[in-house]
Amino acid sequence: MPTIAIVGAGPGMGLAIACTFGSRGFDVALIARTPAKLDALVEQLGQDGIKAAAFPADIMDRPALTAALDAAAARFGSVDVLEYSPAPHTPVAGLTMVTPSESTVDDLQPQLEYNLYGAVTAARAVLPAMRDAGAGTLLFTTGGGSVNPNPMLGNVNAAAAALRNWVLNLHNELAGTGVYAAHVAISTWIGDNAPEGFPSATPEQIAPLYWDLYEGRDQAEYVFTG
């Protein structure tokens, strides 16, 4: 049975993606930093008949993230799909938001650690086995600001754009190997309480696009606008 590992799993997009793949026969490895929240997701998925397991790790702790993905591969036999979506729902120390003119190395570095370096770490943990198998899928998620930046998210968008650039280039590198990489930019508010005039969508409306990318394998990028 194939396995999807979701890095940055939570009760919104992570759960919706887990349900999308789990309902189609995938086992699910959930990776995030809070064990109790992961356990709740595992229980919820289990009630829907989806086999899932939790592998707690902080995205910014690279050895721990690598160990979690190694443990997931050992538990399920392989990681066939990696989905990386670093999207904190509560403030994290060092992850402040500033405009481009206010940006400093000090507030850019944590964003790079969280977005780009975490993604590179996750990919390096699973890519060798995928290359050996000649099969695998790597999906990386950012906000729409990685494509169309917002001044209020100057440092966040810069790091997300770096991740986007790296993924698109990874897609180019992996062409013809059987391993597929793609970038997803979500350019809507996710869930309720969207600011007035701002487009919104539910996680359940967005998640199917990940399955479409997995099956189609013909796009380097999908920008979701609702």
Residue pairs with C-beta under 8 A, 6 or more apart in sequence:
1 25
1 26
1 27
1 51
1 76
2 25
2 26
2 27
2 78
2 80
2 81
3 26
3 27
3 28
3 29
3 72
3 73
3 76
3 77
3 78
3 79
3 80
3 81
4 17
4 18
4 21
4 22
4 26
4 27
4 28
4 29
4 79
4 80
4 81
4 82
4 83
5 29
5 31
5 55
5 69
5 72
5 79
5 81
5 82
5 83
5 122
5 126
6 14
6 17
6 18
6 28
6 29
6 30
6 31
6 83
6 85
7 31
7 32
7 59
7 65
7 69
7 82
7 83
7 84
7 85
7 86
7 118
7 122
8 14
8 31
8 32
8 59
8 84
8 85
8 86
8 87
9 15
9 18
9 30
9 31
9 32
9 38
9 41
10 32
10 37
10 41
10 87
10 89
11 37
11 40
11 41
12 87
12 89
12 190
12 191
12 203
13 85
13 87
13 141
13 186
13 190
13 203
13 206
13 207
14 30
14 32
14 41
14 85
15 41
15 44
15 45
15 203
16 202
16 203
16 204
16 206
16 207
17 83
17 85
17 203
17 207
17 210
18 28
18 30
18 41
18 45
18 50
18 52
19 45
19 48
19 50
19 204
19 207
20 207
20 208
20 210
20 211
21 28
21 81
21 210
21 211
21 214
22 28
22 45
22 48
22 50
22 51
22 52
23 48
23 50
24 211
26 50
26 80
26 81
27 50
27 51
27 52
27 53
27 76
28 45
28 50
28 51
28 52
28 53
29 52
29 53
29 55
29 69
29 72
29 75
29 76
29 79
30 38
30 41
30 42
30 52
30 53
30 54
30 55
31 38
31 54
31 55
31 56
31 57
31 65
31 68
31 69
31 72
32 38
32 56
32 57
33 56
33 57
33 58
33 59
34 56
35 54
35 56
38 54
38 55
38 56
39 54
41 52
41 54
42 52
42 53
42 54
45 51
45 52
46 52
53 72
53 75
53 76
55 68
55 69
55 71
55 72
55 75
56 68
57 64
57 65
57 67
57 68
58 64
58 65
59 65
59 86
59 114
59 118
60 110
60 113
60 114
60 117
60 118
62 117
62 118
62 121
65 118
65 121
65 122
65 125
66 121
66 124
66 125
69 79
69 82
69 122
69 125
69 126
70 125
72 79
73 79
73 126
73 129
78 129
78 133
79 126
79 129
79 130
79 136
80 130
80 135
80 136
80 137
81 136
81 137
81 138
81 139
81 214
82 122
82 123
82 126
82 136
82 137
82 138
82 139
83 139
83 140
83 141
83 210
84 118
84 119
84 122
84 123
84 138
84 139
84 140
84 141
85 140
85 141
86 114
86 115
86 118
86 119
86 141
87 141
87 143
88 95
88 114
92 114
94 107
94 110
95 110
95 111
95 114
96 107
96 110
96 155
97 152
97 153
97 154
97 155
97 156
98 104
98 107
98 154
98 155
99 151
99 152
99 154
100 151
100 154
100 155
100 158
101 154
102 154
103 154
103 155
103 158
107 155
108 155
108 158
108 159
111 155
111 156
111 158
111 159
111 160
112 159
112 162
114 159
115 142
115 159
115 160
115 162
115 163
116 159
116 162
116 163
116 166
119 140
119 163
119 166
119 167
120 166
123 138
123 170
123 181
126 136
126 138
127 136
127 138
127 179
129 136
130 136
130 138
130 178
130 179
131 177
131 179
133 178
134 177
134 178
134 179
135 178
135 179
136 178
136 179
136 180
137 179
137 180
137 181
137 182
137 213
137 214
137 217
138 167
138 170
138 179
138 180
138 181
138 182
139 181
139 182
139 183
139 184
139 210
139 213
139 214
140 163
140 164
140 167
140 181
140 182
140 183
140 184
141 183
141 184
141 185
141 186
142 160
142 161
142 163
142 164
142 183
142 184
142 185
142 186
143 153
143 156
143 157
143 160
143 185
143 186
143 187
144 185
144 186
144 187
144 188
144 223
144 224
144 225
145 153
145 156
145 157
145 160
145 161
146 157
146 160
146 161
146 163
146 164
146 183
146 185
147 161
147 164
147 185
147 187
147 223
148 187
149 157
149 158
149 161
150 157
163 183
164 183
164 185
164 221
167 181
167 182
167 183
167 220
167 221
168 183
168 220
168 221
170 181
171 180
171 181
171 182
171 183
171 220
172 220
174 180
174 181
180 217
181 220
182 213
182 219
182 220
182 221
182 222
183 220
183 221
183 222
184 209
184 210
184 213
184 221
184 222
184 224
185 221
185 222
185 223
185 224
186 206
186 224
187 199
187 223
187 224
187 225
187 226
188 194
188 198
188 199
188 200
188 201
188 206
188 224
188 225
188 226
189 195
189 198
189 199
189 200
189 201
190 200
190 201
190 202
190 203
190 206
191 200
191 202
191 203
192 200
194 200
199 225
199 226
200 226
201 224
201 226
206 224
209 222
209 224
212 222
213 219
213 222
